[in-house]
Amino acid sequence: MKGKFDCVTFVNVYAPTEESDEDTVDIYDHLQEVCDRIPRYDSKIVPGDYNAKLGKEEAFRSVFGKESLHDETNNNGMRVALFASANKLKAVSTSFPRKNIYKGTWKIPGTNEANQIDHILTPKRWASDMENVRTFRGANSDTDHYVVGATMRQKLAMAAKETSTRARKWNIEQLKDRPTNKRWWR
């Protein structure tokens, strides 16, 4: 999306679960290649299902917010932390205070418990542009995941319409006027 001061590029992620083999789990090399192709001054927003529990540890305070549902970070969360810190990103989905029932993004099958495994990463520079990130529990999307929505405040430029300049017509009749004629032919 073209913005007033920069462009906004969205890269959607679907990471495998922790039980997957190591080759499948390590999608972050491919994700890094995709992010490297994005122009440097573009704002990258990387939402998706990371299958990562982001904890409240002090070591990750610069990458994760302090409003996470989980206390400890799992292995996929460590991968997210490494990727986010390498790309100067912040998980804004863990930055907004909510009741725990509204933080969960995936309902554990067979229970009423939920995990917060879907996240939105955005550049630290633009993290303050995110006004709100929340889970919509009532949306029926035929999945065990809840819809995660975000409100972002950024001025977007309108597409400029090309204005055609009309060619100025010469007033040939003025050349018949004697004073005008002398002024032009000196």
N, C-alpha and C positions, 0 to 999 in steps of 0.2 A: 504494500500500500504506500502510495506517495504521501509523505507528510510535508508540513510547512518547512521544517528544519532538517529533517532526515526521512529516510524511508523505513518502513516497518516491515520486517520479514518474519513470517511464521514458519516454524519447522515443527511438525507434529511428530511425537515419539510414541512408540509402543515397544516397551522392553519386556523380554521374557521373565518368567518368575525365577526365584532363586533356585528352585529344584532343577532347572534346565542345565545342560552341560555347559562347561566353561566357554566353549567356542560360540555357542548360541547366546550366552549371557553377555558377552563382550561386544555389544553393538556400539559402544561409545567411540571406537576407532572410526567406524563409518559415520557416526554422527559428527565427529570432529572434522572429518573431510568435508561434509556438507556445510558445516558452519564456517570452515575456512574459505569456501567459495563465495560466501556472502560478502559484499563490500564492507570494508572496515568501519565506515561511518554509519552503516545501517543499524537500526535497532533490531536485535534478534529477540523474538518471543518464542520460547520453546515449551509449549504445553504438551501434556500427554500422560499416558499410563506408564509410569516408571517402575511400577511394582516395588517401590522403595519406601521404607519407613524412615522418615527423617526425625531424628531425635532432638532433645533439648540440651545437648552437651554444649559446654562453653567453648570447646575447640572449634565448633562449626557455627558459632554465632554470626560470623560475617557472611556466611552463605545461607543459612536457614534462619527463619524468624524464631522467636521464642514462643510462638503460639501453636506449636505442633501437637498433634494428638498423642504422639508416642514419646517416651522418655529416652529410649535408646535407638541408635541408628543401626539398621541391618546392613548386610553386605551390599545390596543394591543401593542403599542410601549412601554408603561410602563411595561407590562409583559415581553417583550423582554429585556428591560433594567434590570429588576430584575434577569431574567435567566442569562443574559450575565455577570452581575457583580458577581453573585454567582459562576459562572464557570470560571471567569477571561477571558472572551471573549470580542472581539471588533468587531463591525459592520464595516468591511472594505469597504462595498459597499457605505458608506457615506464618504469615506476618499479621494476620487480622484476628483479634480476639472474638471467639465464638464459644457457645456451649459445646461440650464434647460431642453431643449428638449431631451437631451441624458441621463438624470437622471431618467426619468420615466420608470417604468417597467410594468405598467398595464394601458391600455387605457380605460378611462371611456366610457361605451357604449353610443352612440348617440352624443358624443362630440369629439373634437380634443384634449382634456386635458388628462393628464396622472398623475398617482400617483406613488410614489416610495414605493412599499409595498413588493417587493422581495429583500431579503438581504442575505449576506454571513457573517457568524460569524466565527471568527478564534481566537485562543489563542493570548492574548496580546504579549506573548513572541515571537510568530512567525508572528505577524502582518506585520513586515517589509519584510517578504518573499513574500507577495503579491505585485506584481509589477503593476498590473492594474486590475480594475474591471469595466466593462462597459456593456451597453445595446446594443444589436444588433437589431435595429428597422426593418431592412429589411428582417429578417429571417421569412419565412412563416411556422408557426407551428400550424395553424388552431385553434388559441386561441386568447383571448384578451390580453394575457400577452406577453411581449417581452422577448427574450432570454437574460439571464444575463450570461456573461462569465467572467472568471478570469484568469489571468496569474500569476503563482506561480513559484518562483525560489527556488528550494530546491534540494539538491543532493540526488538522489535515488540510493540505492545500487543495483548492478546487482545480479541476482540470482547466487549463487556460484555453479559451476558444481562440482560434486564429482569426484575427481581424484583417480583412482585406482592405488595403488602402486604395481609394479610388484615384484614378489618374486625373490630374487637374487639366481641364480643357483650356486651351489657349483661346483667347478672345481675339480672333483675327480682325474683327470689325474695328478694333482700336487702332490697328495699323493704318487704317485709312485716315484717321485723325492726324493732322499735320504735326502738332506739337509732340504727340506720342511717337510718331514715326521718326522725328528728328532725334528724340531721346534714345531710341533704340539703335540707331544707325550711326552714331558718332564714332 
